[in-house]
């Protein structure tokens, strides 16, 4: 997949619609320092643009694999256009997420935002709640985010509590503590 080409095309469309958007998934993590292979491009966008975006993607040859109020997934038959996943956020969440996002230079010549580590963690907590099969992958990413300097651990704990997953947060904290204390490992 030609990530830069695809992002530039989608960014032009979203900018034309006046819709805010930011990286999500592996590229958002990469912007925060975690390199991970990926075969798709994940973006978080304002929900108000969803109908127009779905039409735009169809007009560009993307097959819609799934669409709901909060998510959509699209796949192109041309591998260079690849797979796109979108997370749609309401006005309240958009204001908080985009208002505190930072610009990233991951893609040369493309102005794109990256959410704060805490907001990426919130999306990952929501992914765990929506699809428990993703738990281990998402928890590993959240553990990385919690290890970043200056991250608001209390805010991330709040996302776990709101989702009814406090025990999962405690697991991550226990893993982080044992990673920092080499004497705590057995074997």
N, C-alpha and C positions, 0 to 999 in steps of 0.2 A: 504494500500500500504506500502510495506517495502522500505521506501525512501532511507535508507542507502545502502541496497542491490542493488537497481536499479541504484543509483548514482555511486556506485563502479563499476558496470558492464559497464555503459556508459562511465565513466571516463577512464577505462582500454582501451576501444575501441578508444576513442578520443586521449588519450595519444599515443597509437600505431600509429595513423594517423598523429601525430604531430600537432594536431589541438587545438588551445586555446579555452577555454570555461569558463563560469562563471554561477553562480546561477542567476536566474531572478525570477520574481513573488514573491510569499509569502515567500519563503526561503531567497531571497535577502533582503526583508524587515525585516525579523526576524534577520538577521545578523546585521541590523542597529538598532534593538531594538523594532520593532513593531511585536508583536505576533499576528498572524492571522491564523485561521484554513484553511487548504487546502487539496484537495483530489488529486492533481497532482503535478508533478515536472516540473518546467520551467527552461530551460537553454538557454543561449545565446551562440552561437558558430560561428566560422568562416564559411562564406558561401562556401568556397572552399571544405569543407568536406561533404556538403549536399548529393550528390549522394551516396557516400560510406556509410554515416550514414543511409540513407533511406534503403539501402540494408541490413545493419547490423540489423536494427530494425525489418525488415520483417523476417530475418532469425531467430530472437529470438521470433517470434510469435506475434509481434505487428501488428495490423490492422492500416493502414494509413487512418486517417479520412479526412485529408486535407494536401495538400502540394502546396506551391507557392514559389516564389523566396525568400520571406522574412520569411515565417512561415511554420511549419508543426506540426500536431497533431497526436498522436498515442495512441491506446488503446489495452491493452492485455486482453485476456479472463480470465486469472488468476489474481484475484484482488490483489494479493501480488506484481504483476509487474505493475499494474495500468495504469495511463495515463501519457504520456510525451508530453510536448509542447516545441518546439524549435523556437528560434528567430535567423535568420541568418543575419550576418552583413558582409558588404564588407570590403576589406582590409584597407581602410582609417579609417572607423569607428572602426574596430577591433584594429588597432594600438592605437587609442585614448582610447578605452574602456578597453582593457586588459592591456595596458601600465600603467594605473593608478589604476587598481583594486588591492584589498588587499586580502591576504589569510584569510580564516575564519576557525574556528575550530568547526563549527556547526555539522559536521559529523566526529566523532572520527575516525582517521586513514585514512581519505580521504582528500587529498590536493585539495581544490577547492577555486576558486577566487570568490569574491563578488565585483560587480561594485561600484564605488563611488555613493553617493546619487544622485548627479546631473545626472549621466548616467541612473540610474533607473528611475528618473523623465522623462528623454528624451524618454525612452521606453514607459512609461505610457502616455505621450503626444501623441506619435505615435499611441498607442492603441485607444485613444479617437478619433483621426482623422480617423482611419480606421474603428472603430465600435462605433458610438456615443452612443449606448446602454450601453456602459461600463463607461460613463462619470462620474457618481456620485461615483462609487467605485474607479476609478482611481484618481479623484480629492481628495478624502479623503486620499489616500495613498500619493499623492504629498504634501498635506497639512502637513502630518506628516513629510515628508522628509524636507520640508522647515523649520520646527521647530527644526531641528537638529543643534547643535552647529557647527559653521564654514562652514555651507553649502553656496555655491555660488549662492545667489538668482538671481543675474544678469544673470548667465549662464542659470539657469532654465527659467527665463523670456524669454531669447533668443530662447529656444526650443518652447515655446508657440507662440512667434512672428513668427518664421519660419513656424509653422503649421497653421498660421492664426487664432490662438485661444487666442489672447491677453486678451480678455474679461474674459475668464475663469481664467487666472492668476490673474486678478484684483479681481475676486470673492474670490479666495483663500486668497489673501492678506487682503481683507476686513474681512473675517472670522477669520483669525489669529489675526487681530487687535481687533476685538470685544471679542475674547476669552481672550485676555490679559487685557482688560479693562472691569471689571465686571459691571461698572456703565453704560455701553453702551447697556446692554440688556434691553428690555422692557418686561412688563408683570408682 
